[in-house]
């Protein structure tokens, strides 16, 4: 009986000693998560630039026009996905944006900096539903000054950059979507949902 009481007292002392360690571990984890969130936000806030309006861009269906021509009638909401298998995970995100802005006065475009074959592999059947640009020599992403993908941008009809987010931060992408909706006097899409990829600084354009 005495042994049981001693064990209980010892367990109580150990629990008391372990509680601060548990709190410290939780605090450390929360600190790391906060630092990671800041890192993603900083990556997404990286500065893009106005593209060359005379740069020729070819769609998946083989139509080639300059950026200036593509933007003649509409502003352009441009989503650039990485040309790697991870890019496919963002298709549901892109689909939400397309569904909301599809009937607005902004032209939503998805671009993959690669060949039509790889673009099809990443987008699947969606490549036939969306206006899709292929950028195999990365001329467009370089002209835009993009450093990390995915990226979400708004270009005016005069091809001037309005706003952009690089990397995948749901908060930053929602900010871009809010800006587009405000300028177009349109419904705001809910960019992120449960099951989407975790926030990430993204992948370097050169990789």
N, C-alpha and C positions, 0 to 999 in steps of 0.2 A: 504493500500500500504506500509505504514511504517512498519506495522507488518510483511509483507512478506519479506521486506529487512532485518529486524532484524533477522528473522528466517534463511534467507540465510546466513547472517554473522555468526550466531551462528553455523549453519551447517558447514560452512567453517572452523571455529575454531575447532569444534569437529573432523572434518576430519583430520586437521593438527595434533591434539593431538593423534588421533587413528593410524596415519601412523607409528610412531615409535613403537607402540605396535604391529602392524601387522608385521613390520620388525623383531621385537624381537621374536614374535611367530614363524615366518618362520625360523629364525636363530636357535631357540631352537629345532625345529623339525629336521632341518638338522643336528644339533649336536647330537641329539638322534639317528638318522639314522646312522651317522658315528660311534658312539659308538657301536651300535648294529652290524654293519658290522665288526668292529674290534673284537667284542666278538665272532662272528661266525668264523672269520678267525683264531683266536687263538684256538678255539675248534677244527677246522679242522686240525690245525697244530700239535695237540697232537701226541706224539710219539708212534708209534706202534712198534712191535718187530718181530724178526724171529720166525716162528712157529716151533713146534716140527715136523721134517720131517717124523717121524714114527707114527704120529697121524693118525688113521683111520677115513676117512670121507665117508659117504654114500650119494649117489646121490638120487634124487627123484625117479628114476626108480629102485633103490635097489642095485646099484653096489657099493661095498665097496672096497676102496683102501687107501693106505697111501698117505699123501700129496706128498711124494717123488715119488710114482708111478704115481700119477696124473700129475706130472710135468716132467716126464721122457723125453718127446719129445718137449714140448712147455713151454715157460714162461706162467705164469698165471695172467690174469687181473681179479681180484676178486672184486665183488661188493656185499657187505653185507647189506641187508635191515632189518629194524626193524620188529619184528614179532608182528606187531600191525596194525590196519586198515590203519593208515597213510602211511604204507609201499607201499600200492598199488598205491599211487600217483606218485611214482618214476619209475613205469613200463615204461612209455614213454622215460625217460632218459636212462634207461638200454637198451631199444630197439635201440636207436640211437647208443649207444656204440657197441652193438652186430652187427648191420648192417655194421658198418665201419670196425671193426676188425675181422669179421667173416671168411674172407679168408686169414688172415695174419698168421704169425707164433707165435701169442700169443693166448692162449686158454682163452676165456672169460667165466667166471663162475659167476653165481649169487648164493648167499647163504642166506637162511633164518634160523635164529637160533631157529628152532621149528620143530614140527612134519610135516610129509608129508601133512597131511590134512590142517593144517594152511598155509603151504607153497603154496598149491594149491589155497587156499582162497585169498591169497595176490597177487599171480602172475596170477591167472586165466589161460587162455589157453596158455599163454606164457611159462608156466612151462613145456610144451611138446616141445617147440621150442628151448629152451635154455638148456645148461648143468647146472643143478641146484643141489646144495648140501643142505641137511637138517642137522641141527646141534641142535637137541633137548636138549642136555645137555650143550650146549654152550661151548663145549670143544675147538672148533676151534677158536671162537672169544676170548676166554680166552688165548689160546696159542698165538694168535696174539697180545695180550695186548690191544685189542680194548676197549675203554671206552664209545664211543658214536656211534650211528648208525643213518643214513646209513654211510657206509664207502666204500672207493674205493682204492684198493691197487694193486701193481704190485709185483709179486714174480718171481724170476729167476728160471731157471730149477733146480738149486741146493736148491730151496725153500728159499733162502735168500730174505729178504724184500728189495726192491729197493726204493719205495716211497709209500706214503699213505696220504689220507685225511679222517678225521673223521668229522661227521656232514655233513650238506649240504650247502656248499659254492660253487656256480657255478664257481667262480674264481679258487678255490683250486682243484675242480674236473677237470677243464679244464687243470690245470697244470699237473695233473697226466696223463690225456689223451695225452697231448703234449709229456710227457716223454716216454710214451709207444710207440707212433708213431715214435718218434726220434730213439728209440732203435730198433724198428722193420723195420725202413725205410718204413713207411706206411703212408697212408692218416690220417690226424688228424680229429677225429670226432668233430662236434660242439655239446658240451655236453648239454648246456642249451638253451631253447627256450621259447618264450612267452607262458604263461599258466602253466609253471612248478611250483612246490611248492616254496614258498618264502624261502629265506635263513634262516637256523635255525641251532643252535648248535647241534641239533639232540636229540636223546633220550638215556639216560644212559643204558648201556648193562644190568645192574642189574634190571632195572624197568620192 
